[in-house]
């Protein structure tokens, strides 16, 4: 059995590390992205702890320590994955960071009760106990943690099915599998305790979830590699909700000047280079906390939590400095850019599209003024 567990551990561990590193390449992470990475971290830890906990029956002095510490941590973290999964599904459905955070307290209670029972177990044997030969035995409340986990997973599945119209249909398959695979692993763990079904089934579910949902390339612009308009819309909706709760933000729209001239005189391949170079310059000029997306053909949008004029001016200055520096060393074509911005605060009753229209008008005014100044 231990050979099988080691093989499963190595396989699951390598795959999870790979998708964890890959998921970390996303420049801006939505709340669901952060929860997903937390799911991977917890699963990796459980895989390692589960291996430590499986030294029962061996009588060297350190084996009983491993068994007891490993089982204590495993039971203590037993509700972490179902709790994170429910939060992940909730945030995917509602795209509302604050609404999801409001659920934290309920899962804190569930996990706190589990830790209280676990500490009591060390004296009562409610969850489990070890005999004098370091053999593990299930206690009278062993099924309690599994029942709670099953109820949380079932609740997530019910929420998912009831709100399926808010979920992209091509991702439903992965979400349902994530709910079912750990449930199957949970059942097998109860019936056949010798193999680590639970952490490995969660690892398999996370890999499926990553392939179908998390690494969905539709979030990225194929030419520039930054976020595309579709992902920008999702992010902007989340920011609007937060703004109406007292967290203002700003959007800065940048547009290349005379981009058509580059295409007409130098060709579309050079035009593509100009677009990619502009995206790269904008990315280098904005911080990791600022969201950058390709809004349209030659338009780019930066969304930032900063809203004071001097902060916005600083971002714009960094962009223009980067453009000017590029123009000094590039002989093939020159880049020129115009911008416009607007601040969204809680008293601003505008929809996403209305807000973008205001930002766009401000950018257009800036472009017109620049043309007039040349005359």
C-alpha positions as CSV (number, residue, x, y, z in Angstrom):
1,X,0.0,0.0,0.0
2,X,2.8,2.4,0.9
3,X,4.4,1.9,-2.5
4,X,1.1,2.8,-4.2
5,X,0.8,5.9,-1.9
6,X,4.3,7.1,-2.7
7,X,3.7,6.7,-6.5
8,X,0.4,8.6,-6.3
9,X,2.1,11.3,-4.1
10,X,5.0,11.9,-6.6
11,X,2.6,12.0,-9.6
12,X,0.1,14.4,-8.0
13,X,2.8,16.5,-6.4
14,X,4.6,17.1,-9.7
15,X,1.4,17.9,-11.6
16,X,0.2,20.3,-8.9
17,X,3.5,22.1,-8.7
18,X,3.5,22.6,-12.5
19,X,0.0,24.1,-12.6
20,X,0.8,26.2,-9.5
21,X,3.8,27.8,-11.2
22,X,1.9,28.2,-14.5
23,X,-1.1,29.9,-12.7
24,X,1.3,32.3,-11.1
25,X,2.2,33.9,-14.4
26,X,-1.2,35.7,-14.5
27,X,-0.3,39.3,-14.0
28,X,-3.5,40.3,-12.2
29,X,-5.4,37.7,-10.2
30,X,-9.1,37.8,-9.6
31,X,-10.4,36.6,-6.2
32,X,-11.2,33.2,-7.9
33,X,-7.6,33.0,-9.1
34,X,-6.3,33.5,-5.6
35,X,-8.7,30.9,-4.1
36,X,-7.6,28.4,-6.8
37,X,-4.0,28.9,-5.9
38,X,-4.9,28.4,-2.2
39,X,-6.6,25.2,-3.1
40,X,-3.4,24.0,-4.8
41,X,-1.3,25.0,-1.7
42,X,-3.6,23.3,0.7
43,X,-3.7,20.1,-1.4
44,X,0.1,20.1,-1.7
45,X,0.4,20.4,2.0
46,X,-2.1,17.6,2.6
47,X,-0.3,15.3,0.2
48,X,2.9,15.8,2.2
49,X,1.2,15.5,5.6
50,X,-0.7,12.4,4.5
51,X,2.6,10.7,3.7
52,X,4.0,11.5,7.1
53,X,0.8,10.2,8.8
54,X,1.2,6.7,7.2
55,X,4.0,5.4,9.4
56,X,1.6,3.6,11.7
57,X,2.7,0.2,13.1
58,X,6.4,1.1,13.0
59,X,8.0,1.2,16.5
60,X,11.1,3.4,16.0
61,X,10.7,6.4,18.3
62,X,10.1,9.0,15.5
63,X,7.4,7.0,13.7
64,X,4.8,7.4,16.4
65,X,5.5,11.2,16.4
66,X,5.1,11.3,12.6
67,X,1.8,9.4,12.8
68,X,0.3,11.5,15.5
69,X,1.4,14.9,14.1
70,X,0.4,13.9,10.6
71,X,-3.0,12.8,11.6
72,X,-3.6,15.8,13.8
73,X,-2.8,18.2,10.9
74,X,-4.7,16.2,8.4
75,X,-7.9,16.2,10.5
76,X,-7.4,19.8,11.4
77,X,-7.3,20.8,7.7
78,X,-10.0,18.4,6.6
79,X,-12.6,21.1,6.0
80,X,-10.2,23.6,4.2
81,X,-10.6,22.2,0.7
82,X,-14.5,22.0,0.7
83,X,-14.6,25.5,2.3
84,X,-12.3,26.9,-0.4
85,X,-14.2,25.2,-3.1
86,X,-17.5,26.7,-2.0
87,X,-16.0,30.1,-1.9
88,X,-14.4,29.6,-5.4
89,X,-17.8,28.6,-6.9
90,X,-19.6,31.5,-5.1
91,X,-17.1,34.0,-6.5
92,X,-17.2,32.5,-10.0
93,X,-21.0,32.9,-10.0
94,X,-21.4,36.3,-8.5
95,X,-18.1,37.9,-9.3
96,X,-18.5,39.9,-6.1
97,X,-15.4,40.0,-3.9
98,X,-17.1,41.5,-0.9
99,X,-20.1,39.2,-1.1
100,X,-17.8,36.2,-1.1
101,X,-15.7,37.6,1.8
102,X,-18.8,37.8,3.9
103,X,-19.0,34.0,3.8
104,X,-15.6,33.7,5.5
105,X,-17.1,33.9,9.0
106,X,-19.4,30.9,8.4
107,X,-16.5,28.7,7.3
108,X,-14.4,30.0,10.1
109,X,-17.0,28.7,12.6
110,X,-17.1,25.3,10.8
111,X,-13.3,24.9,10.9
112,X,-13.1,26.2,14.5
113,X,-15.6,23.6,15.7
114,X,-13.5,21.0,13.9
115,X,-10.3,22.1,15.7
116,X,-12.0,22.1,19.1
117,X,-13.2,18.5,18.5
118,X,-9.8,17.5,17.2
119,X,-8.1,18.8,20.4
120,X,-10.6,17.0,22.5
121,X,-9.9,13.9,20.4
122,X,-6.4,13.7,21.8
123,X,-7.9,12.9,25.2
124,X,-11.2,11.2,24.2
125,X,-10.4,9.4,20.9
126,X,-13.5,10.8,19.3
127,X,-12.0,11.1,15.8
128,X,-9.2,8.5,16.1
129,X,-6.7,7.0,18.5
130,X,-3.4,5.0,18.5
131,X,-2.7,1.9,20.5
132,X,0.6,1.2,22.2
133,X,2.0,-0.4,18.9
134,X,1.4,2.8,16.9
135,X,-1.6,1.4,15.0
136,X,-4.3,3.9,14.0
137,X,-8.0,3.3,14.8
138,X,-11.1,5.3,13.9
139,X,-13.1,6.8,16.7
140,X,-16.9,7.1,17.1
141,X,-17.0,10.5,15.5
142,X,-14.8,9.5,12.6
143,X,-17.6,10.0,10.1
144,X,-18.5,13.5,11.4
145,X,-15.7,15.3,9.4
146,X,-16.7,13.3,6.2
147,X,-20.4,14.2,6.6
148,X,-19.6,17.9,7.0
149,X,-17.3,17.8,4.0
150,X,-20.0,16.0,2.0
151,X,-22.5,18.6,2.9
152,X,-20.3,21.5,1.9
153,X,-19.5,19.9,-1.4
154,X,-23.2,19.2,-1.9
155,X,-24.0,22.8,-1.1
156,X,-21.5,24.0,-3.7
157,X,-23.0,21.6,-6.3
158,X,-26.6,22.8,-5.5
159,X,-25.5,26.5,-5.8
160,X,-23.7,25.7,-9.1
161,X,-26.8,23.9,-10.6
162,X,-29.3,26.5,-9.4
163,X,-27.2,29.4,-10.8
164,X,-26.0,27.6,-13.9
165,X,-27.3,30.4,-16.2
166,X,-24.6,32.7,-14.6
167,X,-21.8,30.2,-15.5
168,X,-20.3,29.7,-19.0
169,X,-21.7,26.4,-20.2
170,X,-18.3,25.1,-21.4
171,X,-17.0,25.2,-17.9
172,X,-19.9,23.5,-16.1
173,X,-18.4,20.0,-16.8
174,X,-15.2,20.9,-14.9
175,X,-17.1,22.4,-12.0
176,X,-19.3,19.4,-11.6
177,X,-16.4,17.0,-11.8
178,X,-14.6,18.9,-9.1
179,X,-17.6,18.4,-6.8
180,X,-17.9,14.7,-7.7
181,X,-14.3,13.4,-7.8
182,X,-13.4,14.4,-4.2
183,X,-16.8,13.0,-3.1
184,X,-15.9,9.7,-4.7
185,X,-12.4,9.9,-3.1
186,X,-14.1,10.6,0.2
187,X,-16.3,7.5,-0.1
188,X,-13.4,5.3,-1.1
189,X,-11.3,6.6,1.8
190,X,-14.1,5.4,4.2
191,X,-14.4,2.0,2.6
192,X,-10.7,1.4,1.8
193,X,-8.5,3.3,4.3
194,X,-5.2,2.0,3.1
195,X,-4.7,4.4,0.1
196,X,-4.7,8.2,0.2
197,X,-7.7,8.7,-2.0
198,X,-8.8,12.1,-0.7
199,X,-5.8,14.3,-1.4
200,X,-5.0,12.5,-4.7
201,X,-8.7,12.8,-5.9
202,X,-8.6,16.5,-5.1
203,X,-5.3,16.8,-7.0
204,X,-7.0,15.1,-10.0
205,X,-10.0,17.5,-9.8
206,X,-7.7,20.6,-9.6
207,X,-5.8,19.4,-12.8
208,X,-9.2,19.0,-14.6
209,X,-10.3,22.4,-13.3
210,X,-7.1,24.1,-14.5
211,X,-7.3,22.6,-18.0
212,X,-11.0,23.5,-18.5
213,X,-11.3,26.8,-16.6
214,X,-8.3,28.4,-14.9
215,X,-6.0,28.3,-17.9
216,X,-8.7,29.4,-20.3
217,X,-6.9,31.3,-23.0
218,X,-10.0,33.3,-23.9
219,X,-9.0,35.7,-21.1
220,X,-5.9,36.8,-23.0
221,X,-5.4,38.8,-26.2
222,X,-3.7,36.4,-28.6
223,X,-1.4,39.2,-30.1
224,X,-0.2,41.0,-27.1
225,X,-0.5,38.4,-24.3
226,X,-2.2,40.9,-22.0
227,X,-5.9,40.6,-20.9
228,X,-8.5,41.0,-23.5
229,X,-11.8,42.9,-23.6
230,X,-13.9,40.1,-22.3
231,X,-11.8,39.6,-19.2
232,X,-11.7,43.3,-18.7
233,X,-15.5,43.4,-18.7
234,X,-15.6,40.8,-15.9
235,X,-12.9,42.7,-13.9
236,X,-14.6,46.1,-14.4
237,X,-17.9,44.7,-13.1
238,X,-16.2,43.6,-9.9
239,X,-14.6,47.0,-9.5
240,X,-18.0,48.8,-10.0
241,X,-19.5,46.7,-7.2
242,X,-16.6,47.6,-4.9
243,X,-16.8,51.3,-5.9
244,X,-20.4,51.5,-4.9
245,X,-19.4,50.2,-1.5
246,X,-16.8,53.0,-1.0
247,X,-13.8,51.8,-2.9
248,X,-13.2,54.2,-5.8
249,X,-11.0,53.4,-8.8
250,X,-9.8,54.9,-12.0
251,X,-9.7,53.8,-15.6
252,X,-7.1,55.2,-18.1
253,X,-7.6,54.6,-21.8
254,X,-4.7,54.9,-24.1
255,X,-5.0,55.1,-27.9
256,X,-2.2,55.1,-30.5
257,X,-2.1,58.2,-32.7
258,X,-2.1,57.8,-36.4
259,X,-1.9,54.0,-36.2
260,X,-3.6,53.7,-39.6
261,X,-0.6,55.4,-41.1
262,X,1.7,52.7,-39.8
263,X,-0.4,50.0,-41.3
264,X,-0.8,51.8,-44.6
265,X,2.8,52.8,-45.1
266,X,4.7,50.0,-43.4
267,X,2.2,47.1,-43.6
268,X,0.1,45.2,-41.2
269,X,2.9,43.0,-39.9
270,X,4.7,46.2,-38.7
271,X,1.4,47.4,-37.3
272,X,1.2,44.2,-35.3
273,X,4.7,44.8,-34.0
274,X,3.6,48.3,-33.0
275,X,0.6,47.0,-31.1
276,X,2.7,44.4,-29.3
277,X,5.4,46.9,-28.4
278,X,2.8,49.3,-27.1
279,X,1.4,46.6,-24.8
280,X,4.8,45.8,-23.6
281,X,5.6,49.4,-22.8
282,X,2.3,49.9,-21.0
283,X,3.0,46.7,-18.9
284,X,6.4,47.9,-18.0
285,X,5.1,51.4,-17.0
286,X,2.2,50.0,-14.8
287,X,2.6,48.2,-11.5
288,X,1.6,44.7,-10.7
289,X,-1.4,46.0,-8.8
290,X,-2.8,47.7,-12.0
291,X,-4.9,45.8,-14.5
292,X,-3.9,46.2,-18.1
293,X,-6.1,45.0,-21.0
294,X,-6.3,45.5,-24.8
295,X,-9.6,47.3,-25.1
296,X,-9.8,47.4,-28.9
297,X,-7.6,47.4,-32.0
298,X,-5.1,50.0,-30.9
299,X,-6.7,51.0,-27.5
300,X,-5.5,49.8,-24.1
301,X,-7.0,50.3,-20.7
302,X,-5.3,50.5,-17.3
303,X,-7.6,50.1,-14.3
304,X,-6.1,51.1,-11.0
305,X,-7.3,51.5,-7.4
306,X,-5.6,54.9,-7.3
307,X,-7.8,57.9,-7.9
308,X,-6.0,61.0,-6.7
309,X,-4.9,63.3,-9.6
310,X,-1.2,63.2,-8.8
311,X,-1.3,59.4,-8.8
312,X,-3.0,59.2,-12.1
313,X,-0.6,61.8,-13.5
314,X,2.3,59.6,-12.3
315,X,1.0,56.6,-14.1
316,X,0.5,58.6,-17.3
317,X,4.0,60.1,-17.1
318,X,5.5,56.6,-16.8
319,X,3.7,55.6,-19.9
320,X,4.7,58.6,-21.9
321,X,8.3,58.3,-20.7
322,X,8.4,54.7,-21.8
323,X,7.0,55.7,-25.3
324,X,9.6,58.5,-25.6
325,X,12.4,56.3,-24.6
326,X,11.3,53.7,-27.3
327,X,11.2,56.4,-30.0
328,X,14.8,57.4,-29.3
329,X,16.1,53.9,-30.1
330,X,13.7,52.8,-32.8
331,X,14.2,54.0,-36.4
332,X,11.6,51.9,-38.1
333,X,8.5,53.7,-36.7
334,X,7.5,56.1,-34.0
335,X,4.8,55.7,-31.5
336,X,2.5,58.4,-30.3
337,X,-0.2,58.0,-27.8
338,X,-3.2,59.9,-26.4
339,X,-5.0,59.2,-23.1
340,X,-8.1,59.9,-21.1
341,X,-9.2,58.9,-17.6
342,X,-12.1,59.1,-15.2
343,X,-12.6,58.2,-11.5
344,X,-15.5,56.0,-10.5
345,X,-16.7,56.7,-6.9
346,X,-19.7,55.4,-4.9
347,X,-22.0,58.3,-5.9
348,X,-21.4,57.8,-9.6
349,X,-24.4,56.0,-11.0
350,X,-23.1,54.7,-14.3
351,X,-23.1,51.3,-15.8
352,X,-19.9,49.7,-17.0
353,X,-20.4,50.8,-20.6
354,X,-21.5,54.3,-19.6
355,X,-18.4,54.7,-17.5
356,X,-16.1,53.5,-20.4
357,X,-17.9,55.9,-22.7
358,X,-16.9,58.8,-20.4
359,X,-13.3,57.6,-20.3
360,X,-13.3,57.2,-24.1
361,X,-14.7,60.8,-24.6
362,X,-11.9,62.2,-22.4
363,X,-9.4,60.3,-24.4
364,X,-10.8,61.6,-27.7
365,X,-10.8,65.2,-26.4
366,X,-7.1,64.7,-25.5
367,X,-6.4,63.5,-29.1
368,X,-8.2,66.4,-30.7
369,X,-6.4,68.9,-28.5
370,X,-3.1,67.4,-29.5
371,X,-3.9,67.7,-33.2
372,X,-5.0,71.3,-32.7
373,X,-1.7,72.1,-30.9
374,X,0.2,70.8,-34.0
375,X,-1.5,73.2,-36.3
